[in-house]
Amino acid sequence: MITQTPDAQAQEPLKIGIAGLVHSHVHWLLGREDRGDIRIVGIAEPDRALAQRYAEQYGFSMDLVYDS
């Protein structure tokens, strides 16, 4: 669980790498980047169509997506 305390707000966002987009729990990660507490730095997903769909839905660049 990621929480924000006053000290955490002054820190840099936690860098996150996502291994696969096929699990439903990735939605809470993809949907919270605008809060500023995390920064997605890479996504491993071989299904480019799925990655493209999520990129359009959540506004991330396909430059973050790797096949493995």
Backbone torsions as a table, in degrees:
resi	resn	phi	psi	omega
1	MET	NA	134.9	179.3
2	ILE	-102.9	123.6	177.9
3	THR	-122.8	159.2	178.0
4	GLN	-116.2	116.0	171.5
5	THR	-102.0	167.9	178.6
6	PRO	-54.2	-38.8	178.2
7	ASP	-66.7	-38.2	-178.4
8	ALA	-66.6	-31.9	-179.1
9	GLN	-66.4	-27.6	-179.6
10	ALA	-84.7	-11.2	-177.7
11	GLN	-87.2	164.0	174.3
12	GLU	-66.9	152.2	177.1
13	PRO	-62.4	148.0	175.8
14	LEU	-70.3	127.1	179.6
15	LYS	-82.1	128.8	-175.0
16	ILE	-121.6	135.7	168.9
17	GLY	-112.7	135.2	-177.9
18	ILE	-107.7	125.7	178.6
19	ALA	-101.4	91.2	177.2
20	GLY	92.0	138.8	179.6
21	LEU	-107.6	7.6	-174.6
22	VAL	-82.3	-7.5	-179.8
23	HIS	-98.3	138.7	-174.8
24	SER	-64.9	-21.5	-178.5
25	HIS	-70.4	-10.7	178.4
26	VAL	-69.8	-21.1	-178.3
27	HIS	-61.9	-37.9	179.9
28	TRP	-70.3	-29.3	175.3
29	LEU	-71.4	-47.7	-178.0
30	LEU	-65.9	-29.6	-177.5
31	GLY	-87.2	-2.3	-176.0
32	ARG	-114.0	-1.6	-177.0
33	GLU	-58.8	-30.8	-179.7
34	ASP	-69.3	-10.7	176.0
35	ARG	-74.0	-20.6	176.6
36	GLY	90.0	-0.5	-178.9
37	ASP	-91.2	-14.1	176.0
38	ILE	-133.0	159.6	172.8
39	ARG	-137.4	119.6	179.2
40	ILE	-79.5	121.4	-175.3
41	VAL	-107.9	-10.6	178.6
42	GLY	-174.5	150.2	178.6
43	ILE	-135.3	123.4	175.2
44	ALA	-96.1	112.6	-179.6
45	GLU	-154.2	113.0	-179.5
46	PRO	-73.4	-21.0	-179.6
47	ASP	-85.4	95.4	-176.0
48	ARG	-63.7	-33.8	179.7
49	ALA	-65.3	-43.0	177.3
50	LEU	-63.3	-45.2	179.1
51	ALA	-61.7	-41.2	179.1
52	GLN	-63.9	-41.6	178.6
53	ARG	-60.5	-45.7	179.4
54	TYR	-69.3	-35.4	177.8
55	ALA	-60.6	-42.3	178.4
56	GLU	-68.6	-39.5	-178.4
57	GLN	-69.0	-41.8	-173.4
58	TYR	-106.6	-6.8	173.8
59	GLY	78.7	26.7	175.4
60	PHE	-97.2	157.8	-178.9
61	SER	-79.5	141.0	174.8
62	MET	-67.3	-11.4	174.5
63	ASP	-63.9	-19.8	178.4
64	LEU	-81.2	-11.7	-171.6
65	VAL	-95.8	130.0	178.1
66	TYR	-122.6	150.1	-179.4
67	ASP	-65.8	-31.2	179.7
68	SER	-150.7	NA	NA
